[in-house]
Amino acid sequence: MSLALTVPDLSDAAALERFESVATAAAAVDGHSPFNEQAMLDLASGRRTPMLVSVGDAPVGAAIIGQGELDFVIVPAHRGHGHGAEALRQILADAPDQLTAWSHGDHPAARVLATRYRMPAARTLLQLRASLIREAPAEAPPAGPVGARISAFRPGVDDEEWLALNALVFAGHPEQGSLDQADLTARQTEPWFDPADFLLARDEATGSLVGYNWLKVEPGSPSGEIYVIGVHPDAAGRGLGRALLLAGLERLRDRGCTSATLYVEAHNTAAVNLYRSLGFTDHAIDVQYRRLPR
């Protein structure tokens, strides 16, 4: 029976259930969602398109494509039958040359497919994790000229200034650096958003925004995430990043979290070293592949 790719109408409950069943089955075996947060937000906003991979009436995979990006998964029970290779062949036949694809968890099958379809690894994203259960006295406040006060984000007041700083800090980052007001507003409507978990650092002398540590705690989860952390380039070297990170970890403890996670680009050695110095260790790896021009 041949494999077919269709675009489901996710406003239809039955179609949505079929699409979500693929992601749920994959997450149960792989230990993580096959679609990252940005993919799901793009899907909800209509910026990217869902695809369902089926053999007869059985959904065997799913994908989210658009904006030059692809997230793609095959149901674990249907792996090893060539469905991934055939589905990717069909997807790439109509996809633009400039296409990237994530392999969440650095899956071995994804490496095989990437080699077959001439898609070398372009980025490596590390997921680090640390326990928040104290086995020793709390670390003393960081020494040195931090020179900033930390307060909570004020929705509707700090938006514009934060977006400007975030764009500056992540100017070379393809996802984080392109966040706009619509993206920020969408995240503020998420059930996990709490402005008290969005820590801003303002220069004590000027009052200007010089850093931030945005935390994410999913309702009912024992783990919190350092969602995004950044420091103004002009404020580098003052120990501000470390101070913000420690403040964030303390906030997560106050929220009852027993562990913390974060994502960091593998090549950002300064950040990786900082996180590891505070007890973060490797937990998982995501790899982004980039299609070579035909």
N, C-alpha and C positions, 0 to 999 in steps of 0.2 A: 504494500500500500504506500502511495507516494506521500511525501511530506509537503505541507502547505503552510504558507505564511499569510496571515490575515490581520487586518487592523480592527480590533474589537471596539465597539462603542461602550466605553466604560460607564456611561450614564445608565446603561441597561444592567440591572442587578445580576442577571445570569452571566453576562459577559464579564462583569467585574469579578464575580466569584471564580470563574475559570482562570482569569488572569492572576488573581491573588492566590489561588490554590498552587500555582507553579512556584511563586515566590515563597510561600509558606513551606512547601515540601523541600525546597532547596535549603532554606534557612535551618530547618530542623536537622538536616544532615551535615551541612557545611559549618554551622555554628555562627553564621552571620547572614545578613540580608544580601541578596544578589544585586539590589538596587540601592545606591547610596541616597542620602537625603536630597542632594541637589537634583538628582534624576527624578525623584518623586515630586519635588516642588515644581520642576519644569513640566512634568506630566500634568500636574494639577492646573497649572497656568496655561496649558495649551502650547507651550514652547517646544515640547517634544511629543513624539507619537508612540503609542503602545503597539506592540506586535505580539500575536499569539502564534506559536509554532505547534502545529497539530499533525497527527497521523490518524486519518479517519476522523472519528469524533473525539479522540483522546488528545487533550493538550499535553504536549511533551516538553514545551519550553516557552519562554517569553523574552521579549526585548523591549527596550526603550531607546528610541533613536531620534536624533535631531540636534541642531546647534553644533554639528560636527562631532557629536559624541554618541557612543553606543554602549549600553549596558545589556548584557545578554546572558541567559542561563538555560540549562537543560535540566529537567526534573531528574533527580538522582536515580530513580528506578528505571529511567529510559536512557541512561548514559551507556556508552560503549557499543552503540549500534549505528554510529555514523550520523546521528541526527544533528549534532552540533556542527559538524563539517558541512553538511548539506544546507542547513539553515544559514550558516555564515556565508556560504557561497552565494545563496540567493540574496541575502542582505547586501553584500558587497557589490553585487551586480548593478544595483540601483543607487548605491551610496556615493557621496562625493569623494574625490581623491583625498581631501584633507579630513581624515576620520581618525578619531582616537577611540580606544575601547579599554574599559577597566576590567581587570581580573581581581576581584575581591578575594583575598586570601591566597593570592599567587597560586591558583589551581594548576596542577601539572597539565591537565588537558588543555587549558588555555594557552600554555606555552607551546604545545604541539600545534594547535590551530594557528597561533601567531606566526610560527615559523613557516607553516604551509602557505599562508596567505601574505607573506612578506610584510609583517607588522612587527618591527623590532621594539623592544622596551624603550620607552621614552622617559618615564618617571617611576620612582619607587617611593611609596608612601608608607611610613612605619606607623603602626599603632602601638603605643607604649602604655603600660599599665603600672599603677603603684597602689599598694595597700595604704589605707588611711587609718588603720588601727595602730595606735601608738604603742611601741614597745620600749620607748625611751622618752625622756623629757622633751617637750616641744623645743624646736629650734629657736634660738634667740633671734630677735629682729635683725635684718641684715645691716652690717656696718657700712659706713661710707655715705657719701652725699646723695641720697635719694632725692630729697627736696621736693616731694610731691605728697598730696593728700588724696586718699582714695575714698570715693563715694559711689552711690548707686546711680545707674543710668536713669534718665528722666525721659520717658517716651514723649515725643512731640516737641521736646526742648533741645535734647542733645543729638537728635537724629542727624542733622546736616553736618555738624562738626565731626561726629564720629565717622560718617560716611567719607568725609574728606580725608581724615587721618587713616582710615582703613585702606582707602585707595592709594595713599602715599606709601604706607608700610608694605602693601602687597601689590605694588605696581607691576611686578613681573610674574604674578601668580594668575593663571588663567581663570580660576573660579572665584577665589576670595576677592581679588582685586577689582572684579567687575560688579560687585554688589551695588545695587542702586536702591532708591527709596522703596520701590515696589517689593524688592527682595527683603528689605528690612521689615517692612510692614507685614509681609507674609509670615515671617518668623515670629513676629510679636503676637500673631494670632494662634500660634501653635500651643497645644496644651502644656508643654514644658516651659514656656517662657515665663520668667519672673524677673522684673527689672532689678530686684535686689540681688539677683545672681549675675548681673551685668556690671562689673566693677570698672569704674573710670578713674584714672589718675590725672590730676590737674597740678600744674606747676604752682608751687606755693607762692612764688613771686608774681607771676603774670596771670594765673588762673586759666591758662590755656591748656587744652587737652594734650597730654604727652604720652598716654598709654592706656591700655585697657586689658581686661581679662574677662571674657564672656563665658559663663558657665552654662551647662545644659544638664538638667536632671529630669529624666523621664519620670512621669508619675508612677510611684510604686517601685522604682528601680533602686537597688542598693548601690549602684555605681553612678558616679557623676562624671561629666566630661569637661575638660578644658576645651571649650568649643572653638574659640579663637583668641589668641593673645598677641598683642602687638605693642611696640614702643616706637615713638617718633625717632627718626634717625638722629636728630639733633640732641636727643636725650639719652643716646646710647652711652654706655660706660659708667652710668651712675648707679647701677645695681637695681634699676627700676623693674626690669623683667623678672628678676628673682623675687623682689618684694611683691609684685603683682601675683606671681605664681604661688607664693606662700600664703598670701591673703586669700586666693582662690581656694586653695586646699583647706584652709581653715573654715571657709564658708561652706564647703562641701561636707566637712565634718559636722558643722552645726546643722546641716540639712539631714544628717543621719546617714550619709553615704559611708560605706566601708571600703570603697576603692575608687580610684580616679583613672580615667583614660584620656588619651590625647592622640592626635595625628600630627605627624611632622614629616616634611620632605627629607628623605635620607641624606641628601647632599648638604642640608643645613647643619653642618657639624657643630656650630656654636650652640644652637638651640638643643640639638641632641645631647651634647655634653652637659648642658645645664639641667635638662630633665633627668638624665641618668645620675647626676650628682645629688638629686633630691629623691632618689629611690625608684625612678621609673625604669622598667625593664621591657624588653621586646615581647610583644604579645602576638602580633599578626603583621602581615605585609600585603599591601595592595600594589599591583603593578599596572601601569597604563601603557598600552601598546599604541603605536602610531603607524598608520598605513603609509607605505612608500608610494610615491607617485607612479602611476602606470606609464 
